[in-house]
Amino acid sequence: MYEQLIERFIQKAFKYPKTDQEKFLAAATFAASKHENQKRASGEPYIIHPLAVGEILIQLKMDADTICAGLLHDTLEDTATTYEELKELFGQAVADMVEGETKIANLKTMNKSLAEAETIRKMFFAMSKDIRVIIIKLADKLHNMRTLQHLKAERAREIAGDTLDIFAPLADRLGISWLKDELEDLSLKILKPDTFNYIQEYLLSKKSEQKAYLSRIEKSIYRACGDASLSDIIVTSRAKHTYSIYMKMKKRKKEIDEIFDILGVRILCNTVTECYTILGVVHRLWPPIEGRFKDYIAMPKANNYQSLHTTVMALDGKLLEIQIRTKEMHFTAEYGVAAHWSYKADSGSDTGSWSKMDNEQFSKIISKLKTWSNEIETSESYMDDIKGELLKDTIYVFTPQGHIVELAANATALDFAYQIHTEVGNHTTGAKADGSIIPLNAPLKNTQVIEILTSPNARPHLQWLRYAQTNSARKKIKAWLNKYDENILIDKDIIAKRKVTEPPVKLEQQPSTPAPVVDDENIVRHVVDAKRMKFRVGDEKNMMIHIAQCCTPVRGDDIVGYISRGRGIIVHKRDCPNLKNMSEIVDRSIEVEWETEFPKLTKRFSVTSKRTYDLFGEIEGALRKFKGHLIEGRLFDDEEGKLMGTFTMEVEREEDFKKIIKNLKTIPSINTIAEIK
């Protein structure tokens, strides 16, 4: 019935040996018979999809088994086919890959978000066993994205969002650049159609102008390389893909006609030495832009991408990015891990140094996948981990001994310390980058030399959870705090702070208002906010934290904890109507906060002032103006009869603290004011 479709498919595999083509014919015919009565959302015969997946795998130059598995990838899930049947007809490798695909298909019984999260988890497990499973999955995703217009708009947007969050970055981490670019463009087309069309129309309107310009550039490069006796080179040029232009506009907050590096030129040569020689030729031809040179040959990206990147002021004063790489590097850049099979398919053997290098690179990626797989297995929030860490860009920094450490692009010195060793992290006191002291929360930069300063007496602080950006470092900090800090309990992304053991001050005011202590002269001498002070509640260390089902708070809500006998700490929204009906609510409430919420800064300062009845009132007024909160304050008499005070407050940002201090200086009764470090 579908002979013509299958025949057209087999013609596309003309580079493969006859025996492989016979396998493809058998797999395609088998799939067509099994999917015979099934239709796609477009109304077309279902077999069109497996054939398209097989075609993408041919484009990736995958081996025969993978292409067969691509043709059969939906047979176990959508038809009555069995694993044994596939194994008998097409061999164990094909059957295992199809089974791997089936395991990572969406689980129909779960709600959508849970099913998608579970799909991702299973996908990472499957690909740590055989990476070809994920290459089939990416081919499957690419064809689905190409035909997304046949789905309902809302579902299409969900799939496009997932593709942008998970599958395009995954294609990038596996080094398959053309696949990543197309997935990004197709996602943008669905998520922001107006923006996509706007960029496309702009590029179309400039096409002939750009073509003429790039032709002049290519001729200049060929001529200059010829003068330097470099004849066997290939120069190609293009406008960058739509999504990358969109990201440049977004990042730089500029209109498309203000983005000058839309055009890119690539020079392919034969050896690494030639790459650096051509770089010199290009820089003699046009002046390089400072700070825009990257050497990914000496320092390859995590996905084994190698190339020299330089931006130059080219003809007519236009900025132009030029990439220089060997032809082998280009093959790896285009096909990534898929190149591992394609070399064998082309050469029929795996001899020679290039294959050895390929195997080394391939094993690096496999070991990384296994690490990811393990991290996901031990993580409760693995979707966030994958999106926020595993699939993000990485940077390389050095230890003082010259060892390379790979970290997430937003990692800090604390992440580096914990990556070196848990005990180094736990005893960190400070850090240096290239010999200069840096804050522990400062993002590290590529190729910095990082030195960690430690002390046996140092220990993790709650604030560190905000400083650390990687999941592994945060886990280690949480583990230490839960084990050794008796004033803190962290569970389910919520921090519970224990209160002080002093008897609570009975207040006429609201519990959140600091309690004043007044002397005989009616001078307010002491204010303390009991709710902000920590105290221990017996053996509360082993308590569990639960989310209240009545008001179900979510991240960002203002929350409070209630110590329930036998059930641990129950977290409610602060305005939950049920709280007022709970027994001993004032005594049994406990301060809790979202663990990843932006921290408030605790600041201390001292003042000297004239004798006044309500210095606290004036200070609190200045704090409230800039969202500050007074936790505690005390006033004493000095030898000259003036008032001296120390105060502790919380503010959201360092700038707010500076504004508060400036404001406090305007209070007439205050003589001096200073921060207590």
N, C-alpha and C positions, 0 to 999 in steps of 0.2 A: 504493500500500500504506500509505503514511504520510500520506495526504492530510489527515486530521483534525489530526494533530500540526502539520503545516505551516500549515494554515489558522488554527489557534489562535495560532501564532507571528506570522503576518501581521497578525492583529487587534491584536497588541501594538504594531505599528508604525503605528497609525492616525494619529499626528501627522505622519508623513512624507508627502511628495507622492505621488500615484498612480504616477508614473513610478518613484520609488524602491521603492515596494511591489512593483511588477512585477519589478524587479531582484532583490529579496529572494526572491520566489517562484521565479524562475528558478534562483538560486543554491541555495536549499533543496531544490528538486526534483532538481537535478543531484547535490547531495551525498547525498541519500537514495538515488538510484539507484546511486551509486558505493559507498556503505557498506551496501548492501542486506542482505548476508548476515552482517554483522559484529555482534558482541554486546559489551556492556560487561561489566566484572567482576560487575556486579549481575545479569547475565542479560538486561537490557533491550536493545532495539534501539540500535545505536551512534548513530543519527541524533539521539537525544535529547541527546547531548553538544554537537554543533555548534549545534543549535537553542538550547540553554541559553546557550552562549557568545554567540550572536547576540542573545539577549534581554538579557544583561548589558550588551552594547555599546549596545543601544537605551536601556537605563537610564542609560548614561553619555552619551546623546544624541550618539553618534558619527555621522560622515557615512556616506552610503550605501555607498561603496567599502569602508570599514572593516568594516561589518556584513556585506557580501558575503564579504570575506576571512575574517571570523570563522566564517561558515557553511561555508566551504570549507577551513578551516585545516589539516585532516588529510588532505585528498584527495591531495596530492603524496606524503605520507609513507606512507599506509596503503592507497592504491589505485593502480590502473594509470594514473591521470590524469597528463598531461604539462603542463609549463609552457606550451607553445605552445597547447595546448587551452584552458587557463584564459585566456590572453592574448586568444585569438580570441573566446571567448564573453563574457568579463567585463571585458576591457581590461587594459592593462599595469600600472596601479596596483594592481589587485586581485591579479594574478598575482605581482607583485613582493613584495607583503605575504605572500602564502601561501608563496612561496619563502623569504622571511625567516624565517617561522615554522618551516618545515621544517628550515632550517639550524640552528636552535637546539634542535631536538628531540634527545633523548639519543642519543649515539652507541652503538650496540648492541655494538660490538666491544671497548669498554674496560671496565675494572672500574668498579663503581658510583661510587666517589668521584672517579675521574679523569673519568668521563663527565659527572658533575654539574658539576665544575669547568670542563670544556671547554664545557658548555652555557651556563654563565654568561658565559664569555669571548665566545662567539659572540653571545649575547643583547645584550651591550653594543655590539658592532660593528654588529649589525643595527639597533639602535634609534638609533644615532648617524646612520644614513642616513635612517630614517623612524621617528619615535617611535611611530607607530600600531602598529608590530609589537609593541612591548612592552605596549601597552594591550590588544591581542588576547591576548598571553601572560598578562597578569594576569587577564583574564576567563576564560581557559582554566583557570588555576590556581585561581580562586575556585570554579568549578563542580566541579573535581576535589576540592577540599577539602570541598565540601558533600556529596560522595558517598564520602568516604574510608572509611566504615564497611564498605564491601564488600571492602576489601583486607585482606591479612594484617596482624596487629597490628604486627609489626616494620617492615614496609614503610611502613605508615601513619605510624608514629612518625618514620621517616627523612624522609618527605615533609613532615610537619608541622614538623620541625626546620629543614629548608631554607626553608620558607615563613616561619618566624619570623626566620631569619637573613638571608634575601635578599629575598623577594618582598613581605612586609609593609613593611620599611623602604624598598623601592623604590617601592611605592605611596605611601608617605609623602613621599619625595623628589620624586615627580611630583605631589604635592599632592592625591591622590585620597583624602580622609580616610575616607569611609564604607567604601571597599574595604579600606583598611588596617585599620580597626577590625574588620571581619568576618573578615579573614584571621587577625588576632591571636587573636580569640575561638575560631575553629575550630581553630587550632593548639593553644591551651591545652586545649581539650576533649579532644584526642587525647593530648597529652603529660602532662597532669596532670588526668585526669578527676575525681578526688575533689575537688581544689581548685575546679575549674570548677563542679561540681555544688553544692559548699558555698556558693560566692558566689551562684550562681543562686538557690538555695533561700532564702538570706538576703534577697536583693533581692525575691523573691516574697513572703516573709513580711512585708516592710515596704511592699509596693506601695501598699496603700490609704492607709496612714499618710503615705507620701511624696507621693502624689497630692494628698491634702488639703492638705498643707503647701505644696507647690509652687503650688497654686491660690491660696492666700493671698498668696504671694510675687508671683505674676503680677499679681493685682489691685492690690497695693501699688504695683508699678512702673507699671502703666497709669495709676493715679490720679495719682502723682507727676509722670509725664511729661505728662499732660493739664494739670496745674496749670502746667507750664512751657511750655505751648502746643506740645507735640510730640505730634501726634495720629496721624500716619501711621507707626506703629511696629508691629512684630510681636514678641511675647514668647513664647518656647518654653522648656520645661524638661524635664529627663530625669535619670535616674540614669546615671552614667558606664558605659562598656562594661566587661565582665567582666575583660578582660586588663589594662586600666588600673587597676582596683581591685586586682587581684592584684599588679601592680608597686608600687603604693603600700604594700600590706601588706609586701611583700618588702623594699622600700627602707627603710621606717620601722620594720621589725621589730615590727609591731603586728597585733593581731587586727582583724577586719573591723568590730566594733562600736566600735573605738577610732579608726577612720578617719572624720573628720568631714566631709571635702569630697567625699563620694560623689555629691552632687547638683550639677547644673550648670544655669545659666539663660543663655539667649542672647537678646540684644535686637538686632533688625535695624531699621535706619533707612535714610535716603536719601542723606545726605551725610557727609563726614568731619567737618565742623563739628558736625553733630548727634551724632556719636559722642562727641566730647569734652564736649558739653553734657549728654548722658545720663550720662556718667561722673560729672559734678558732681552731677547729680540723685540718682544711686545713693549717692554718698558722703554726701550730706546725709540720705538716708533711713537708711543703716546705716553704722557706722564701718568704714573699711577696715583690714585687717590689714597692719601695716608689713612691707615687703620682699616683698609678694605681688602687686605691680602690675607688669604687663608691657605695654609699648607696641609691639605688632607692626605698628602702622600707620606710625609714624615709622621703625621698623627691621623691615621684613618678614623673615620666615624665608626660608631659601634656596629653599624651594619656592613662594615668592610668597604664602604665607599672611599675611593681614593681619587684625588684630583687636586690641581692647583687652581685657586680662584683669585682673580685680581680684577679690580675695577679701575678703568683708565678714563682719562678725558680724551675721547677719540675725535674723529673728524667732526667739524662744525661745532666743536665744544660740547658734544653730547657724552654723557656718562654711559659706559658700556661695560658689562661684566663679561670677562673672558675666562673660560675654563680650559685647562690644559691637562690632558691625561693620555696614557698609552691606550692602544686599542683593546688590550686585555682588561685594563681598568674600566674601560667604557662598557665592555660586555658585562662585567660584574655589576656596574652601576645600573644597567638596564634590567638585568635578570636576577640579581641578588642570589639568594640561595638556590633558585631554580637552575642557575648556571652549573651547579654540582652535577646534575644529571645530563644537561645538554652537551657538556664537553664529551661525555662518554658516548652520547648518541651520535655526535659528529665524528669522533675519532675512532670509536669502536674499542678504545682501551683507555687505561688511566695511567699511562706512563709519562715520564717527563716532569720537569721542575714546576711547570705551571699547574699541573694536576696536583702536585704535592702541596703547593701553596693553597690551592683551592680546598683541599682536604683539611688543611690546618684552619682556614677561615671558617669552613663549614662546621668543624667540630667545636669552634668557639661559639658559634651561634646556637648549636644544639645544647651545649652546656648552659648557655644563658637561658634558653627556653625551659630547661629542667629547673633552674633556679627560680624562674618566674612561677613555674608550676607549683613548686614547694611553697613559695611565698603566698600564693593564692590559697593553697590548701590550709594554711594556718591563719588566714585572715578572715575576720568577720565582715569586713567592708571591702571585699575584693574588687567590686566594680569601681569604687573610688580609687583603689590602688592602681588598677589597670589604666584607667583614664588619666589619673593624676601623676603617675610615676613610671610605670613600666613602659608606657608607650610615648613618654615625653622625650624630648631631645636630651642628650647627655653631654656632659663636659668632662674633660680630663684634667686632673691636677696632679702635682707631684709631691711625694714625701721629701723631706730634706735629704734622704739617701738616694733620690732619683727614681724611686718606684712610681709607676703610673697607677692612679686610682680613678676609676670611672664612677661618676655620680650623676644624679638627675640634675637638669640644667638650673634648677632653683635651689640647689643644696647649699647648706651653710657649713661653717667650721664644725659645728656640733655633729652634723651628719657625717662629715669626714672623720671626726674623732671616733664615732661609734662604728664606722666602717672598718677602721684600723683594728679596734678591739673594744669589746664592751667595757672593760676596766679603764681603758684610756678615756672613753667617753664619760664614765661615771666620775672620774677624778679631774676633769677639765677645769682649768681656772681661766684660760684665755687662749688666744690664737694669733698667729702671725701669718701674713701673706706677703711673700717676697721680702721678708725681713721686717715688715711694719705691722704693728699691733692692729688688729681689726676686731669689730664687735662680733660676738658669737652668732648674732642673727643676720649678719651681712651675707648676701648671696655671693658665692665664690665665682671667680672668672676662669675661663679656660686657660690652661697651662700655668696657673699660679703655683708657686711652691708653698705648701701649707705646713706650718709647724704648730703642734698643739702643746700648750703649756699645762702642766699637771701639778697636783699637790696631793699627798696622801690624805689630807684633811678635807679636800673638796668633795662635794656631793651634788647630785642632781637637784634642781629646783623646779617647782611647778611651771615657772616661766619658760623653762626649756622646751616644754611641749609646744610652745608657740614658735620657738626659735628653730626647732628641728623640722625639716620639710619632708624627710623620707619616712616611709612607714616603718622600716626596720629600726631606725633610731628612736622613733616615738614609742615603739613597742618596748624597747629596752628601758627608756626613761620611765614609762608607766609601771613596768615590772618593778623597778627599783623603788619608786615612790610608794607603790602598794605594799611592798615588803617592809620598807624601813621607815617611812614617814608616818608616824602614828596619828598625825593630824589630818591626813588626806586619804580619801578612798576614791578610786577611779574605776568606773564600770559602765559599760554601754555608752561610751562617749560623754559621760557626765561626771563632773568632779563634785564630791561632797566634802565640805570643809567642817571639821569638828570645832566645837566652841570651847571657850576657856572654862576651867572648873570653878572659877569664882561664882558665888551666887549671883544670878542675874539681877540687875537693877530694876525695881518695879517702876514703871513709867505711867504717867498720866497721858503722855502723848502717844502717837502711833509707835509701834515697836521699831520702825526704821529710823525714828528721829533720835539723834544722839542725846543721852541723858545728862542734864547739867547738875553739877554739884556747887551749891551756893554757900558763901561764908557769911560771917556776922555783918560785914559791910555791904552785903548783897552783891558782892563781886562774884561772877561765875568763874569758878576755879578749875573745873574739870568737866570735860565732856567725853563720853565714850559711847560708841555705837556697838552695843553688845552683839548685835546680829552679824557684825563684820569681824568680830574676834573669834578665834578658833578655840574649841575646847574638846576634850576627849569625852566619849560617852562609853564608859566601861570597856568591854571587850568588843566594841563596835567594829573592830578591824575586819571581822569575818562577815560583816553584813553584805547583803546583796542589794543592788539598786534596781528598782522596777519603775516602769513608766505607768502612771495612773491611767486606767482605762476610761474614767469618767470624762476627763478633759483632753486626753492624749496629746501632751505637748510635743511640739516638733522643734528641731534646731532653730534657734533664733528667738523662741518664745521666752518671756521672763518667767523663771521657774523658782520653785521653793521645794525643799524636801521635808517629808513628814516621817519621823521615826516610828514605825509601826511595830508593835510587839509581835515577834514571830515571823514577820514578813520582810524585815529590813527597812530600807529607805524607799518610800514611795514618792516619786517626783510628780508634782502637780504644776499647772500654770499658776502663777501668783494670784490671778484673779478668779481661780476656780471657786464656784459657789459652795462646793462641798466642804471646803477647808474650815469654814466657820462652825460647822456642825461637829468637828472632830474633837475628841477629848484632849485636854491639855495641849492645845495647838501651839500656844506660845512657848511652853517649855520643851515640847517635842519637835519643834520645827528646826531645820538645819539648812544653812546656806549651801546651795548647789549652783553650778553654772555649766554651760555647755563647754566641753573640753577643747573644742577647736575654735571657740569664739575669740575674737580679737581681745587680747588681755588689756585690763586697765593697769596703768602704772601706779605703783605705790610710791609716794614722795613724802619726805619729811622736811620741815623747815622750822627755824626758830625766829622769835621776834623779841624785841624789847619795846615797851610801850608806856605811855602815861597811865596813871591809875584811871580806869574807866569801868563802868558797871557791866557793859555787854560787849567786850571785845570779840567774844565768840560769835555773837550775832552778826557783827560787821564782817568778820572773816568768812562766816558761812555764806553771807550775801555775795561776797566776791567769788567764792568757789562755785556757787550755784549758777552764776552768770556764764561760766565756761564749763558747765556739766561736771564740776568737781564734786567730791563727796568727802565730808570730814569723818574720819574713822575715830580719831582720838585726839584729845588735846589737854594740856595741863598748864596752869599759870602759877608762878612763884613770885615772891618779893625779892628784889635784889638789895644790895647794901644801901643804895641811894633811895630806896622806897619806890622804885619803878617796878613795873611788872615784867617778868621774863617768862616766855612760854615756848613749849615745843608742841608741834602739831604733826599728825599723820593724815594724809589724805589720798584719795584715789582720783586719777584723771585719765582721760582716754588717750591723750597724746602729749608728747613732750612740749609741743607748741602751746597746748592749753596751759601747762604748768607755768611756762614763761609768761603767758598773758595774765595768769592769776597773780603771780609775784608782782608784776608791773602794776596791777590793779590794787594789790594790798598796799603798795608803797604810797598810794594816794589817800589812804585812810589817815586823817589828821592825828589820831592818837598814837599811831605806830612811829617809833623812832628809827629802828633798824630791822632789817629782815634778811635772812640768809638761809640757803639750802643746807640741810644736814646730809652729807654724803654717806 
